[in-house]
């Protein structure tokens, strides 16, 4: 028996004969009709791999629906809710007596976690309770040893969830699309100094400057100088999760209307370009006798090295061209790098 409906060719060669089968097939949803085509194609060819290639589906998907498919009941191909039958919401409510028992146990053992309290509860009262239910009571009554510390930790976790991670960014190979920022901590005669660095991973155009501390006012100054260097053409920024990139720095990002992405915690490969640039600064500049705690003098020498880095130093990743030559040849734009850097 062959059938065709809804403008889609669907050959029902495998549907059992009998009145009403075509009518039931016509009443199926669009997705169920497509799954019916899978079954029909498989019945006619007898080859799962061929069927999956033909429709561009995974074998796991085909076998899932083939397991549930019943030719006598075509609605078995319809999608069904995957929500759990038993949810925590239905298990959340405790009786007044149970809540009081949990409160008493928590007050007796304020430093115990929910898993230990669950064991003690079941031993003492001879009834089961979930650790999650105990946690709900603790949260509702804020029964913590250090409530303020717990609140700060919870806020920190919440903020971490809101951060845009660099893995979300679809990178484009174009000038100024992304600048990566980081910092280097250096010690000179028991004096700590910080070098903030920035680089465009695509063109390798880079900038760096020393500051006496990692306060957000210094990272903000660094960002403003970087924006001046590239004529305010940056589209996206990438930083780590350090405190130096919060506060005034975060406010400056909003004012400049920049989109910011964070590196994942303890994942240096997320910012490999800046990590390599930091190493280059130390190997080719500070380790060669240029380190000093005199910030203005250091920055003057560092500026000269940055000009050498961008104008004369061949870069293997750029096929041994310099960053400025690469920009000029690729985009026909040569920024006033030396004058801007000396500012």
C-alpha positions in Angstrom: 0.0 0.0 0.0 1.4 3.4 -0.9 0.3 6.7 0.5 1.2 10.4 0.1 0.1 13.4 2.1 0.8 16.9 3.4 3.0 17.6 0.3 5.6 15.1 1.6 6.3 11.8 -0.2 5.8 9.1 2.3 5.6 5.6 1.0 3.8 3.5 3.6 4.8 0.1 2.2 5.3 -1.4 5.7 2.1 -0.2 7.3 -0.2 -3.1 8.1 -3.3 -3.3 5.9 -6.6 -2.2 7.4 -8.8 0.8 7.3 -7.7 3.9 9.2 -3.9 3.6 8.9 -3.5 6.3 6.4 -5.9 8.5 8.3 -3.9 8.0 11.4 -0.6 8.8 9.5 -2.1 12.0 8.2 -2.9 13.1 11.8 0.8 12.7 12.9 3.0 15.7 13.7 5.6 16.8 11.2 8.4 15.2 13.3 6.5 11.9 13.6 5.9 11.8 9.8 9.6 12.2 9.3 10.3 9.3 11.7 7.8 7.3 9.8 9.8 7.9 6.7 12.9 6.5 8.5 11.0 3.3 9.3 9.6 3.0 5.8 13.1 3.5 4.2 14.6 0.9 6.6 11.9 -1.6 5.8 12.4 -1.3 2.1 16.3 -1.4 2.2 17.0 -3.4 5.4 20.1 -1.4 6.1 20.5 0.8 9.2 23.7 2.5 8.1 22.2 3.4 4.7 19.1 4.8 6.4 21.1 7.0 8.7 23.2 8.3 5.9 20.2 9.0 3.8 18.4 11.1 6.4 21.5 12.5 8.1 20.8 11.1 11.6 22.8 9.2 14.1 22.4 5.4 14.6 21.6 6.0 18.2 18.7 8.2 17.2 17.4 5.7 14.8 17.6 2.8 17.2 15.9 4.9 19.9 12.8 5.4 17.7 12.9 1.9 16.2 12.8 0.4 19.7 9.6 2.4 20.5 8.0 2.1 17.0 4.8 0.0 16.7 3.3 -0.2 13.2 -0.2 -0.8 14.7 0.1 2.5 16.8 1.8 5.3 14.8 1.6 7.7 17.7 4.6 5.8 19.2 6.7 8.0 16.8 5.4 11.2 18.5 7.7 13.1 20.8 6.9 12.9 24.5 7.9 15.0 27.5 11.2 14.0 29.0 10.5 15.7 32.3 11.1 13.5 35.3 7.9 12.0 36.9 9.2 12.6 40.4 10.7 16.0 40.9 12.4 17.6 43.9 9.6 20.1 44.1 7.3 17.3 45.1 9.7 16.0 47.7 10.6 19.4 49.1 7.9 19.6 51.8 8.8 18.3 55.3 6.5 18.1 58.2 6.9 20.5 61.1 8.3 17.7 63.2 10.9 16.8 60.6 12.0 20.4 60.2 12.4 20.8 63.9 14.4 17.6 64.1 16.8 18.9 61.3 17.1 22.2 63.1 18.0 20.6 66.4 20.6 18.4 64.7 22.1 21.3 62.9 22.4 23.4 66.0 24.0 20.5 67.8 26.5 19.9 65.0 26.9 23.3 63.4 30.0 22.3 61.5 28.6 19.1 60.1 27.6 18.9 56.4 24.3 17.7 55.1 25.6 14.2 54.3 26.7 13.6 57.9 23.5 15.1 59.3 21.4 12.8 57.1 23.2 9.8 58.6 22.6 11.1 62.2 19.0 11.9 61.4 18.3 8.4 60.1 20.1 6.8 63.1 18.3 8.9 65.6 14.7 8.9 64.2 14.7 5.7 62.2 13.2 7.3 59.1 14.8 8.3 55.8 15.5 11.8 54.7 17.5 13.2 51.7 20.6 15.3 52.1 18.9 17.8 49.8 16.0 18.3 52.1 18.4 18.9 55.0 20.2 21.5 52.8 16.9 23.3 52.1 16.3 23.7 55.9 19.8 25.0 56.4 19.4 27.5 53.6 16.0 28.7 54.8 17.2 29.3 58.3 20.7 30.4 57.3 22.2 28.0 59.9 25.9 28.5 58.9 29.0 28.8 61.1 30.1 31.9 59.1 26.9 33.3 57.5 28.7 36.3 55.9 31.5 34.1 54.5 28.9 31.7 53.1 27.0 34.6 51.5 30.1 36.0 49.8 31.0 32.6 48.5 27.4 32.2 47.1 27.6 35.6 45.4 31.0 34.7 43.9 29.6 31.5 42.4 26.6 33.4 41.0 28.9 36.0 39.4 31.0 33.3 37.9 28.0 31.8 36.2 27.1 35.1 34.6 30.6 35.6 33.1 31.0 35.2 29.4 33.7 32.6 28.8 36.1 32.9 25.9 34.9 29.6 24.6 31.6 31.3 23.8 33.3 33.7 21.4 33.4 32.8 17.7 36.7 34.2 16.8 37.3 36.1 13.6 40.6 36.6 11.9 40.6 40.3 11.5 42.4 43.3 13.0 41.4 44.5 16.5 38.6 41.9 16.8 40.1 40.7 20.1 42.7 42.0 22.5 43.9 39.7 25.3 45.0 41.3 28.6 47.1 39.9 31.4 49.7 40.9 34.0 53.2 39.9 35.1 54.4 40.2 38.7 58.1 41.0 39.0 60.4 41.5 42.0 63.4 43.9 42.2 65.3 44.2 45.5 62.3 43.2 47.5 60.1 45.6 45.6 57.1 44.3 43.7 56.1 45.7 40.4 53.4 44.8 37.8 53.6 44.8 34.1 50.2 44.8 32.3 50.3 43.4 28.8 47.9 43.2 25.8 48.1 41.6 22.4 46.0 41.1 19.3 46.3 37.3 18.7 45.7 37.8 15.0 48.1 40.6 14.1 50.4 40.2 17.2 50.3 43.9 17.8 51.1 44.3 21.5 51.4 46.8 24.3 52.8 46.7 27.8 53.4 49.1 30.7 54.7 48.9 34.3 52.7 50.1 37.3 53.5 50.1 41.1 50.5 48.0 42.0 47.7 46.0 40.5 45.0 48.3 41.6 42.1 48.6 39.2 42.9 52.3 38.7 46.1 51.2 37.0 44.5 48.6 34.8 42.0 51.3 33.8 44.8 53.7 32.8 46.4 50.8 30.9 43.1 50.1 29.0 42.7 53.8 28.1 46.3 53.9 26.7 45.6 50.7 24.8 42.4 52.2 23.3 44.3 55.3 22.3 47.0 53.2 20.7 44.6 51.4 18.3 42.4 54.5 17.8 39.5 53.0 19.9 38.9 50.2 17.3 38.8 47.2 19.8 35.7 45.1 19.6 36.3 42.4 22.3 38.5 42.0 25.4 39.7 38.9 27.1 41.0 38.9 30.7 41.5 36.4 33.5 39.4 36.4 36.7 41.8 38.6 38.7 40.7 41.4 41.0 42.8 43.9 39.0 40.3 43.5 36.1 37.3 44.5 38.3 36.2 47.6 40.0 37.2 50.8 38.0 38.3 48.6 35.1 34.9 46.9 34.8 33.3 50.4 34.9 35.6 51.6 32.1 34.7 48.6 29.9 31.0 49.6 30.2 31.7 53.2 29.4 33.8 52.1 26.3 31.0 49.7 25.3 33.4 46.8 25.0 32.4 43.1 25.1 34.4 41.2 27.7 35.2 37.5 27.8 36.9 35.7 30.7 39.4 32.9 30.5 38.4 29.7 32.3 40.0 29.2 35.8 43.3 27.4 35.7 43.2 27.1 31.9 46.2 29.1 30.5 45.5 27.7 27.0 42.5 30.0 26.8 44.9 32.9 26.6 47.9 31.3 25.0 48.8 34.4 22.9 49.3 36.7 25.9 51.1 33.9 27.8 53.6 33.7 25.0 54.0 37.5 24.8 54.6 37.6 28.6 57.4 35.1 28.2 58.9 37.1 25.3 59.0 40.3 27.4 60.8 38.5 30.2 63.3 36.6 27.9 64.1 39.4 25.5 63.8 42.5 27.8 63.6 42.2 31.6 66.1 39.2 31.8 68.6 41.1 29.7 69.3 43.7 32.4 66.4 46.1 32.0 64.5 45.3 35.2 64.3 48.2 37.7 61.8 49.5 40.3 62.0 53.0 38.6 58.6 52.9 36.9 59.0 56.0 34.6 62.5 54.9 33.5 61.4 51.3 33.0 58.4 52.4 30.8 60.6 54.6 28.7 62.9 51.6 27.9 60.0 49.3 27.5 58.4 51.6 24.9 61.6 51.5 22.8 61.5 47.7 23.0 57.8 47.6 22.0 58.7 49.6 18.9 61.5 47.1 18.1 59.0 44.3 18.7 56.4 45.6 16.3 58.5 47.3 13.7 61.6 45.1 13.3 61.3 41.8 15.1 60.3 39.0 12.7 57.4 36.8 13.9 57.3 33.2 13.0 53.5 33.1 13.3 53.3 35.9 10.7 55.5 34.1 8.3 58.5 36.1 9.6 56.8 39.5 9.0 56.6 42.2 11.6 53.2 43.0 13.1 53.1 46.4 11.5 54.2 45.1 8.1 51.5 42.4 8.4 48.8 45.0 9.2 50.0 47.2 6.3 50.1 44.4 3.8 46.8 42.8 4.9 44.6 45.8 5.7 46.4 48.7 4.0 46.4 50.5 7.3 49.5 51.5 9.3 48.7 53.0 12.7 50.9 55.7 14.2 52.2 53.1 16.6 55.5 54.8 17.7 54.0 58.2 18.5 51.0 56.7 20.2 53.1 54.3 22.3 55.4 57.1 23.5 52.5 59.1 24.9 
